[in-house]
Amino acid sequence: MWLYSLIPLKIKKERREKMLRKQTLTVIELKSLILARFNADKSKQVKLQVRLQQEFGNEVEEKKPEDIAIENKFADLTSGVLARRLKRNRRATPLLSSRDFVRFVLPMISEIAKKEGNQLEVEERKMLEKLVKTMFENLSEIMYTMIPPRKNIYEEYWRWVTTVLDLAAERGVLPIELLTLEEATDEITRRMFTKRQFIALCKRTLNKFMDADVLKKSIIQPILDMVAEGDEEERRELEKEIEVEIMPQLRENVEKSKAVINTFFGEEAKRIYATA
């Protein structure tokens, strides 16, 4: 029976260790971890993108260096905010909000302008700013779909951090190096979620964002607003044209994409949890 008396002490020790980690990890270290996570996720996104391109009969193309630079800039800005918020750990403050993304607009436009040789016209810049702002405002919702319902996003991010640090310590490797190994990121996923939870979260994200009306609102609508600014008659005509000529094809493509992505998620779940 003496063993049971040690359980509360063990729990308290684990809590103390977690608290110490939160206190000792610097913002720079947290940012490095989050950037490594972005890079690990990116490799899976590339696999999915290739699958989608093949499904639609498109030629698989490698990303251009300037496009990679834009993605890296976005990852750097996002991870910086996340690291600072996690370090402060003020639960009343959103971990990442649409306001944060709005602040990213100007630096992201500057990065896009570099791609175009800094030759953006005034109207092009205005349209891009409006488009990027609207898209970014919707992006903050993505984070919350990958958090189990009724869970606190701060706690879930810290749970991921401690899971990474624990596994790195067990294997005697640096956490950043750990996140470059697919087998290790699979193990982190297994420790974070059951197979059922993983599949549910994937489906939740898929249903939330692979929706023709959501895509219309976040991508087509800002362009429409810009083109028909101040002209309600032209706006109505363009809306009718979009609904008749663009939306049927978009809805068909979205449903086809959802089927491909759903299959991909199923394969990932089977692969990740094969050893569970």
C-alpha positions as MATLAB code, in Angstrom:
seq = 'MWLYSLIPLKIKKERREKMLRKQTLTVIELKSLILARFNADKSKQVKLQVRLQQEFGNEVEEKKPEDIAIENKFADLTSGVLARRLKRNRRATPLLSSRDFVRFVLPMISEIAKKEGNQLEVEERKMLEKLVKTMFENLSEIMYTMIPPRKNIYEEYWRWVTTVLDLAAERGVLPIELLTLEEATDEITRRMFTKRQFIALCKRTLNKFMDADVLKKSIIQPILDMVAEGDEEERRELEKEIEVEIMPQLRENVEKSKAVINTFFGEEAKRIYATA';
ca = [
       0.000    0.000    0.000;
       2.944    2.356    0.508;
       3.223    2.617   -3.300;
      -0.091    4.477   -3.521;
       1.148    7.171   -1.141;
       3.882    8.037   -3.666;
       1.469    8.716   -6.558;
       0.514   12.283   -5.485;
       4.220   13.055   -4.975;
       4.996   11.781   -8.476;
       2.235   13.937   -9.943;
       3.497   17.001   -8.061;
       7.046   16.318   -9.274;
       5.869   16.092  -12.896;
       3.946   19.346  -12.514;
       7.003   21.064  -11.039;
       9.158   19.810  -13.916;
       6.661   21.155  -16.454;
       6.548   24.512  -14.693;
      10.342   24.674  -14.694;
      10.412   24.017  -18.418;
       8.007   26.889  -19.037;
      10.190   29.164  -16.955;
      13.549   28.113  -18.416;
      12.691   27.918  -22.113;
      13.469   31.222  -23.820;
      11.358   32.885  -26.499;
      14.096   32.098  -29.041;
      14.075   28.405  -28.075;
      10.287   28.264  -28.296;
      10.342   29.985  -31.673;
      12.920   27.495  -32.959;
      10.726   24.586  -31.852;
       7.636   26.049  -33.504;
       9.556   26.751  -36.732;
      10.772   23.152  -36.725;
       7.161   22.060  -36.354;
       6.151   24.206  -39.337;
       8.895   22.585  -41.415;
       7.818   19.085  -40.364;
       4.204   19.866  -41.290;
       5.347   21.412  -44.574;
       6.846   18.131  -45.768;
       3.442   16.462  -45.339;
       1.734   19.359  -47.099;
       4.096   18.903  -50.053;
       3.135   15.212  -50.294;
      -0.542   16.146  -50.255;
      -0.038   18.901  -52.831;
       1.670   16.434  -55.175;
      -1.234   14.014  -54.738;
      -3.750   16.754  -55.576;
      -1.810   17.897  -58.635;
      -1.653   14.343  -59.932;
      -5.370   13.810  -59.279;
      -6.248   16.881  -61.348;
      -3.851   15.889  -64.128;
      -1.517   18.799  -63.523;
       2.231   18.667  -63.925;
       3.960   18.411  -60.555;
       6.140   21.481  -60.193;
       8.725   22.316  -57.587;
       8.219   25.521  -55.642;
      10.224   28.498  -56.799;
      12.778   29.990  -54.366;
      10.776   33.236  -54.141;
       7.619   31.323  -53.165;
       9.582   29.450  -50.498;
      10.884   32.817  -49.220;
       7.287   34.056  -48.843;
       6.298   30.910  -46.920;
       9.355   31.207  -44.685;
       8.550   34.847  -43.930;
       5.030   33.902  -42.883;
       6.315   31.044  -40.710;
       8.867   33.360  -39.080;
       6.242   36.010  -38.240;
       3.743   33.455  -36.939;
       6.230   31.481  -34.831;
       7.516   34.707  -33.270;
       4.049   35.679  -32.039;
       3.322   32.145  -30.802;
       6.623   31.960  -28.897;
       6.088   35.299  -27.149;
       2.512   34.444  -26.195;
       3.455   31.013  -24.897;
       6.261   32.482  -22.807;
       3.943   35.070  -21.246;
       1.280   32.358  -20.854;
      -1.562   34.841  -20.349;
      -4.525   32.619  -21.081;
      -6.944   35.539  -21.524;
      -4.952   36.677  -24.596;
      -5.647   34.683  -27.787;
      -2.602   32.630  -28.696;
      -2.957   33.843  -32.274;
      -5.748   36.057  -33.569;
      -6.927   37.681  -36.783;
      -5.435   40.947  -35.487;
      -2.003   39.348  -35.438;
      -2.423   38.216  -39.023;
      -3.512   41.697  -40.080;
      -0.202   43.011  -38.719;
       1.549   40.541  -41.019;
       0.000   42.076  -44.135;
       2.560   44.798  -44.843;
       5.696   42.646  -44.327;
       4.100   39.898  -46.420;
       3.235   42.347  -49.217;
       6.853   43.524  -49.162;
       7.987   39.902  -49.569;
       5.544   39.400  -52.472;
       6.766   42.654  -54.055;
      10.315   41.242  -54.027;
       9.040   38.323  -56.065;
       7.660   40.790  -58.607;
      10.886   42.768  -58.645;
       9.374   45.483  -56.452;
       7.324   46.591  -59.482;
       3.834   46.462  -57.944;
       1.550   49.255  -59.116;
      -0.452   51.209  -56.528;
      -3.717   49.468  -57.459;
      -2.025   46.047  -57.463;
      -0.614   46.701  -53.994;
      -4.027   47.811  -52.691;
      -5.702   44.716  -54.096;
      -3.018   42.450  -52.654;
      -3.272   44.102  -49.233;
      -7.032   43.568  -49.156;
      -6.766   39.986  -50.408;
      -3.983   39.006  -48.003;
      -5.762   40.692  -45.078;
      -8.998   38.776  -45.710;
      -7.176   35.472  -46.142;
      -5.147   36.027  -42.983;
      -8.248   36.898  -40.956;
      -9.565   33.408  -41.699;
      -6.257   31.661  -41.023;
      -6.361   32.037  -37.238;
      -9.320   29.645  -37.174;
      -7.151   26.833  -38.543;
      -5.216   26.564  -35.281;
      -8.359   26.033  -33.265;
      -9.711   23.244  -35.478;
      -6.572   21.186  -34.710;
      -7.188   21.480  -30.970;
      -9.567   18.919  -29.431;
     -12.951   20.418  -28.445;
     -13.117   21.948  -24.958;
      -9.312   21.981  -24.673;
      -7.310   25.124  -23.905;
      -5.013   26.031  -26.802;
      -2.229   27.222  -24.463;
      -2.305   23.931  -22.558;
      -2.292   21.922  -25.793;
       0.690   23.823  -27.188;
       2.609   23.392  -23.926;
       1.649   19.710  -23.935;
       3.176   19.441  -27.396;
       6.350   21.248  -26.221;
       6.805   18.941  -23.225;
       6.089   15.881  -25.377;
       8.850   16.929  -27.779;
      11.305   17.645  -24.950;
      10.523   14.340  -23.224;
      11.056   12.311  -26.392;
      14.252   14.214  -27.249;
      15.608   13.524  -23.754;
      14.721    9.829  -24.025;
      16.577    9.524  -27.325;
      19.466   11.805  -26.419;
      18.998   14.145  -29.386;
      18.295   17.846  -29.728;
      14.574   18.693  -29.987;
      15.110   20.493  -33.313;
      16.848   17.420  -34.756;
      14.047   15.209  -33.446;
      11.471   17.164  -35.448;
      13.312   16.462  -38.710;
      12.598   12.731  -38.333;
       9.231   11.510  -39.609;
       9.280    8.505  -37.294;
       9.771   10.826  -34.316;
       6.975   13.214  -35.331;
       4.741   10.144  -35.690;
       5.598    9.152  -32.128;
       4.793   12.680  -30.922;
       1.398   12.448  -32.651;
       0.733    9.076  -30.989;
       1.570   10.525  -27.577;
      -0.605   13.573  -28.183;
      -3.702   11.898  -29.672;
      -5.382    8.539  -29.951;
      -6.033    7.316  -33.485;
      -9.712    8.230  -33.128;
      -8.839   11.744  -31.946;
      -6.353   12.232  -34.790;
      -8.901   11.209  -37.437;
     -11.601   13.394  -35.860;
      -9.318   16.449  -35.843;
      -8.304   15.893  -39.466;
     -11.945   15.617  -40.543;
     -12.839   18.694  -38.523;
     -10.184   20.744  -40.315;
     -11.147   19.322  -43.710;
     -14.850   20.117  -43.287;
     -14.105   23.597  -41.986;
     -11.837   24.811  -44.756;
     -12.545   22.642  -47.803;
     -15.805   24.416  -48.457;
     -16.595   26.268  -51.691;
     -18.470   29.066  -49.940;
     -15.622   29.596  -47.460;
     -13.139   29.780  -50.339;
     -15.404   32.219  -52.152;
     -15.548   34.447  -49.091;
     -11.818   34.347  -48.349;
     -10.368   34.521  -51.879;
     -12.920   35.531  -54.534;
     -14.837   38.087  -52.469;
     -11.852   40.387  -51.739;
     -10.983   40.475  -55.447;
     -14.607   41.210  -56.313;
     -14.746   44.010  -53.739;
     -11.647   45.571  -55.208;
     -12.659   45.290  -58.871;
     -16.186   46.626  -58.337;
     -15.360   49.142  -55.611;
     -18.062   51.833  -55.454;
     -20.097   50.407  -58.362;
     -23.003   48.348  -57.015;
     -24.415   47.544  -60.443;
     -21.097   46.165  -61.676;
     -20.753   44.262  -58.436;
     -24.134   42.562  -58.863;
     -23.301   41.625  -62.442;
     -19.949   40.157  -61.422;
     -21.541   38.221  -58.547;
     -24.040   36.652  -60.961;
     -21.234   35.796  -63.362;
     -19.180   34.220  -60.596;
     -22.133   32.198  -59.303;
     -23.001   30.904  -62.776;
     -19.579   30.425  -64.375;
     -17.112   29.868  -61.521;
     -18.881   28.417  -58.489;
     -20.181   25.153  -60.093;
     -16.635   24.226  -61.172;
     -15.214   25.350  -57.821;
     -17.721   23.194  -55.932;
     -16.868   20.208  -58.118;
     -13.129   20.725  -57.593;
     -13.594   21.137  -53.827;
     -15.526   17.872  -53.545;
     -12.892   16.081  -55.623;
     -10.131   17.576  -53.462;
     -11.935   16.591  -50.250;
     -12.071   12.976  -51.400;
      -8.313   12.991  -52.124;
      -7.455   14.708  -48.828;
      -9.723   12.389  -46.850;
      -7.969    9.374  -48.379;
      -4.594   10.941  -47.585;
      -5.580   11.501  -43.933;
      -6.788    7.908  -43.709;
      -3.470    6.628  -45.039;
      -1.571    8.872  -42.619;
      -3.616    7.584  -39.667;
      -3.007    3.977  -40.728;
       0.732    4.607  -41.135;
       1.220    6.601  -37.912;
      -0.751    4.200  -35.704;
       0.420    0.969  -37.345;
       2.734    0.282  -34.392;
       0.337    1.552  -31.710;
];
